[in-house]
Amino acid sequence: MKEHADIVIIGAGISGSVIAERYASIGKRVLLIEKRDHIGGNCFDYVDRNGILVSKYGAHLFHTNDETVWEYVNRFAEWYPWEHKVLARVDDKTVPVPVNITTVNTLLGENIQTEEQMKDWLEANRVKIDSPANGEEAVLNKIGEYLYEKMFKYYTVKQWDKYPAELDASVLERIPVRTNFEDRYFTDKYQALPKGGYTHLFKKMLDHPRIEVLLNTDYFDVKDEFSDCEKLFYTGPIDRFFDFRHSLQEKLEYRSINFVTETIDQEYFQENSVINYPGKEVGYTRIIEYKHFGNQKSEKTTVVKEYTTDEGEPYYPVPNKKNREIYEMYEREADKLKDIYFVGRLANYKYFNMDQAFKNALDLFDKLEKEENK
């Protein structure tokens, strides 16, 4: 079938799988090319030797307020409610993330009890910056110097290999701050995990007679075979598509993650699914204990320490002025291409939450079909 595919898609993660499912649903023959040995992209999960469902590329927590996205993902999986909570080890204390009343009371010995008191505390302690120019100013403007130093400065260095002042303000403006005791990481209407895991969801999405999936295949090794398709969708790093032609001086930067997995012969290792380590005393950013998700049962437990690095699979675009300018050169080239579309986080050099990735792909399909049927 691959020689006669109407639609060719590179990458079997969220974006590629949505595009594949949508085009197959209207009668197109679809070829999905994936260089890894599995579907699902970075959402890929599996049951490990301890009988625990774990994610190979870090925890993925689905949350959305978008009714269209929620309806779409429910076509392919049953979901169970999961309200994600994160803790952080700061010095010898454990506090909620995002910053809330409990965080401030625990770290600074305050006795804040009401939302008004918390608002007053933030107003008194924040560094007032009307238009933050970078990540450091964005955090200082929200929570002030003490919490910035303790919870965000060195965590950002570990995460991005850059101090907050070297990153766009948008990176750290995303951090939520609560003025109450709310300790959920997200507040979206829908917060859930798929029963059986994300891989199960993607299998169902791609289980269609008009979809062929080609694993262990690098598109750039075989691209000459697919020049006659109607449309091609690319979800990988945009600079790779253009053979890094604008990278003679500077390359687009990506951060990767080194996942160090340990089996521990005890029921639980930590009190929560995710615990962040924002200080300099350890090299990892967080420890995930997957057994907590879905309240899984096992005599042992699996924990994963995450170390961010420049080497390895590209996970996170690094948003700053230099990278934005390089990306815009590639974007101009991409815009000139006919029937080739760049979709997803790496192709757009932009961070998406999971629901945004679904929505972005659904919207692109709808837009192209509307244009096609004019």
Rosetta blueprint (number, residue, H / E / L):
1 M L
2 K H
3 E H
4 H H
5 A L
6 D L
7 I E
8 V E
9 I E
10 I E
11 G L
12 A L
13 G L
14 I H
15 S H
16 G H
17 S H
18 V H
19 I H
20 A H
21 E H
22 R H
23 Y H
24 A H
25 S H
26 I L
27 G L
28 K L
29 R L
30 V E
31 L E
32 L E
33 I E
34 E L
35 K L
36 R L
37 D L
38 H L
39 I L
40 G L
41 G H
42 N H
43 C H
44 F L
45 D E
46 Y E
47 V E
48 D L
49 R L
50 N L
51 G L
52 I L
53 L E
54 V E
55 S E
56 K L
57 Y L
58 G L
59 A L
60 H L
61 L L
62 F E
63 H E
64 T E
65 N L
66 D L
67 E H
68 T H
69 V H
70 W H
71 E H
72 Y H
73 V H
74 N L
75 R L
76 F L
77 A L
78 E L
79 W E
80 Y E
81 P E
82 W L
83 E L
84 H L
85 K L
86 V E
87 L E
88 A E
89 R E
90 V E
91 D L
92 D L
93 K E
94 T E
95 V E
96 P E
97 V E
98 P L
99 V E
100 N L
101 I H
102 T H
103 T H
104 V H
105 N H
106 T H
107 L H
108 L H
109 G L
110 E L
111 N L
112 I L
113 Q L
114 T L
115 E H
116 E H
117 Q H
118 M H
119 K H
120 D H
121 W H
122 L H
123 E H
124 A H
125 N H
126 R L
127 V L
128 K L
129 I L
130 D L
131 S L
132 P L
133 A L
134 N L
135 G H
136 E H
137 E H
138 A H
139 V H
140 L H
141 N H
142 K H
143 I H
144 G L
145 E H
146 Y H
147 L H
148 Y H
149 E H
150 K H
151 M H
152 F H
153 K H
154 Y H
155 Y H
156 T H
157 V H
158 K H
159 Q H
160 W H
161 D L
162 K L
163 Y L
164 P H
165 A H
166 E H
167 L L
168 D L
169 A H
170 S H
171 V H
172 L H
173 E H
174 R L
175 I L
176 P L
177 V E
178 R L
179 T L
180 N L
181 F L
182 E L
183 D L
184 R L
185 Y L
186 F L
187 T L
188 D L
189 K L
190 Y E
191 Q E
192 A E
193 L E
194 P E
195 K L
196 G L
197 G L
198 Y H
199 T H
200 H H
201 L H
202 F H
203 K H
204 K H
205 M H
206 L H
207 D L
208 H L
209 P L
210 R L
211 I E
212 E E
213 V E
214 L E
215 L L
216 N L
217 T L
218 D L
219 Y H
220 F H
221 D H
222 V H
223 K H
224 D H
225 E H
226 F H
227 S L
228 D L
229 C L
230 E L
231 K E
232 L E
233 F E
234 Y E
235 T L
236 G L
237 P L
238 I H
239 D H
240 R H
241 F H
242 F L
243 D L
244 F L
245 R L
246 H L
247 S L
248 L L
249 Q L
250 E L
251 K L
252 L L
253 E L
254 Y E
255 R E
256 S E
257 I E
258 N E
259 F E
260 V E
261 T E
262 E E
263 T E
264 I E
265 D L
266 Q L
267 E L
268 Y L
269 F L
270 Q L
271 E L
272 N L
273 S L
274 V E
275 I E
276 N E
277 Y L
278 P L
279 G L
280 K L
281 E L
282 V L
283 G L
284 Y L
285 T L
286 R E
287 I E
288 I E
289 E E
290 Y H
291 K H
292 H H
293 F L
294 G L
295 N L
296 Q L
297 K L
298 S L
299 E L
300 K L
301 T E
302 T E
303 V E
304 V E
305 K E
306 E E
307 Y E
308 T E
309 T E
310 D L
311 E L
312 G L
313 E L
314 P L
315 Y L
316 Y E
317 P E
318 V L
319 P L
320 N L
321 K H
322 K H
323 N H
324 R H
325 E H
326 I H
327 Y H
328 E H
329 M H
330 Y H
331 E H
332 R H
333 E H
334 A H
335 D H
336 K H
337 L L
338 K L
339 D L
340 I E
341 Y E
342 F E
343 V L
344 G L
345 R L
346 L L
347 A L
348 N L
349 Y L
350 K L
351 Y L
352 F L
353 N L
354 M H
355 D H
356 Q H
357 A H
358 F H
359 K H
360 N H
361 A H
362 L H
363 D H
364 L H
365 F H
366 D H
367 K H
368 L H
369 E H
370 K H
371 E H
372 E H
373 N L
374 K L
